[in-house]
Amino acid sequence: MKKLVFFGTFLLTPMLAFAQIRDVQGLGQVIIDIINNVLVPLIFALSFLVFVWGIFQYFIAGGSNQEKREEGQKLIMYGIVGFFLMVAVWGFVNILLNTFQLNQSIPRIPPTPGTR
């Protein structure tokens, strides 16, 4: 029961941010923020954990057990593929943003030497 309450609270937490929404643009920004600040790091973390668990299975748990070594090898490969896909999608999104000039941030110009 405690797990269900915790999981429900975890899922409903973004609703607090929806209270700040006044228009469709605000809704879009909240969704983008959730993807960038929650989902992407979560997927990277899961991929890393799968990779580390595969290394554990291959080297430590699978010392003389060939089945454990094969399972660990598969998990290592899944972790590497997960990293590759996330970095590839991240790069593709940045290419699209820069190609169509969708990046709305104002560039920061560094100060010239000798001035404050």
NORFEN-V892984 format. One record per run of one state. SS is the DSSP state (hx for helix, st for strand, lp for the rest). FROM is the first residue (numbers start at 1). TO is the last residue. Records with the same first field share a line. If there is no record, write none. Layout:
BEGIN
SS: FROM-TO + FROM-TO
END
This chain:
BEGIN
lp: 1-1 + 13-13 + 19-23 + 62-65 + 100-116
hx: 2-12 + 14-18 + 24-61 + 66-99
END
